[in-house]
Amino acid sequence: MCTCPFLKKTSMQVQIKWDFRQSPDLNPIENLWAYLEEKIREHNISSKTLLKQALLQEWEKILEEMCRILVESMSRRLTAVCNNNGYG
């Protein structure tokens, strides 16, 4: 029996323990890394020192709100996986 239909029927609150490294599309930090990479590409980087400076500068610009939105999207992401038989 698949767990997803059972949880939908019972409306049970469940804490899921699973290694999100095995599902990078479900890992909110992957979205943050992609955003950071996009911002870094806007810089003219020609050395490791400039790369480090750009990373620190752009990391400081990331708002707490963006992180909160990514974390709160987990419920929607997991629901999509359940609705698509394990595929997001």
C-alpha positions in Angstrom: 0.0 0.0 0.0 1.3 3.4 -0.9 1.6 5.8 2.1 0.4 8.9 0.2 -3.2 7.8 -0.3 -3.4 6.6 3.3 -2.2 9.9 4.6 -4.7 11.8 2.3 -7.6 9.7 3.6 -6.7 10.0 7.3 -5.6 13.7 7.2 -2.9 12.6 9.5 0.0 15.0 10.3 3.3 13.1 9.7 6.9 14.1 10.2 8.8 12.7 7.2 12.4 11.7 7.8 14.2 11.2 4.6 17.5 12.1 3.2 16.8 15.0 0.9 20.2 14.7 -0.7 18.7 11.8 -2.6 16.0 14.1 -4.0 17.7 17.4 -4.9 14.5 18.7 -6.6 12.8 18.6 -3.2 15.6 20.2 -1.4 15.0 24.0 -0.9 18.7 24.7 -0.6 19.1 23.7 -4.3 16.9 26.6 -5.3 19.0 28.9 -3.2 22.2 27.6 -4.8 20.7 28.2 -8.3 19.7 31.7 -7.3 23.2 32.4 -5.9 24.8 31.0 -9.1 22.6 33.3 -11.2 23.6 36.3 -9.2 27.3 35.4 -9.2 27.3 35.2 -13.0 26.4 38.9 -13.1 29.9 39.7 -11.7 33.1 39.9 -13.7 35.1 37.4 -11.8 38.7 36.7 -12.7 40.2 35.2 -9.5 39.3 33.2 -6.5 39.5 36.3 -4.4 36.9 38.1 -6.5 34.7 35.0 -6.5 34.8 34.8 -2.7 34.0 38.5 -2.4 31.1 38.2 -4.9 29.7 35.1 -3.0 29.8 36.8 0.3 28.3 40.0 -1.1 25.4 38.1 -2.8 24.9 35.8 0.1 24.4 38.8 2.4 21.7 40.1 0.0 19.6 36.9 0.3 16.5 37.9 2.4 15.2 35.8 5.2 11.8 36.0 3.4 13.2 34.1 0.4 14.4 31.3 2.7 11.1 31.1 4.5 9.2 30.9 1.2 11.4 28.0 0.0 11.0 26.1 3.3 7.2 26.7 3.2 7.0 25.3 -0.3 8.0 21.8 1.0 4.4 20.9 1.7 3.4 21.8 -1.9 6.4 19.9 -3.3 5.7 16.8 -1.3 2.0 16.8 -2.3 3.0 17.1 -5.9 5.3 14.0 -5.5 2.5 12.0 -3.8 0.0 13.1 -6.5 2.4 12.0 -9.3 3.3 8.6 -7.8 6.7 9.7 -6.6 7.7 12.2 -9.3 7.8 15.9 -8.6 
